[in-house]
């Protein structure tokens, strides 16, 4: 009995310490300006904790009462001169299994036998196993809590609201990064190649990690096409190269690298690929695709040529 009383004191001490700590936490959160939703969650957690502790104490008290009754039975039997025989205890696994299933022994099946008889197949009026009913009750409790925190008192946002909130945060972050210039952004619909040595080196690193297994380290080709000649399967201009890397090629081993690389990395590796054109690989693969001949004229040259054509046209009209 001294051990039992000591254990009860321990349980009550833990109970009051936990409750006091929870109360102090709630007051601290309230004083620090925590939102009402957080306070509600703290209170609900404390209520749940108190319920669990009360359940533990109740179970322990039942065990204590059983122990006291058993001791009194032994004393009464000794006073009457009757030999007290304790019941054979079942193993803990057997007790748990019996409580979870609560099945009727084969010898007693006649008590739950129904009148239904289908070609010799008889039906027993067995109840659902307790574990199944407990799981069902648990789902009902969870559904009530879900209804309460999502619809009655909207503590948490629904999926569509949460998605909209996250999207808004992402847009704000993207705008702030673009405004500060700390992160480089790429317009995937109109990317521009880079001749910066740092970007080219970054593109080479990306190429060596992800591309050389199919295109060879020197771009000569293997499983994939040769990247050093002027023949291209999907276009040789920078936009086409960028799109091929970004979107991949369906039905081939060329995956959509947009799921692996950032737009900046795709820009860098596409710029590096352009530097491979015209080099001499060790084992070049035969040309594939169509010949692409990039224009060697600069923008100024194109504008000057257009002005010349316009001038000549005006002269002919004057004459």
Secondary structure, DSSP 8 states (H G I E B T S, - for coil): -HHHHHHHHHHHHHHHHHHHHHHHHHHHHHHTT--HHHHHHHHHHHHHHHHHHHHHHHHHHHHHHHHHHHHHHHHHHHHTT----------HHHHHHHHHH----GGGGGGGEEEEEETTEEEE-----HHHHHHHHHHHHHHHHHHIIIIIS--S--HHHHHHHHHHHHHHHHHHHHHHTSS----TTS------HHHHHHHHHHHHHHTHHHH-TTS--SSS--SSSSEESS-SSHHHHHHHHHH--TTSS---GGGTS-HHHHHHHHHHHHHHTT---SS-----SEE-------HHHHHHHHHHHHHHHHHHHH-
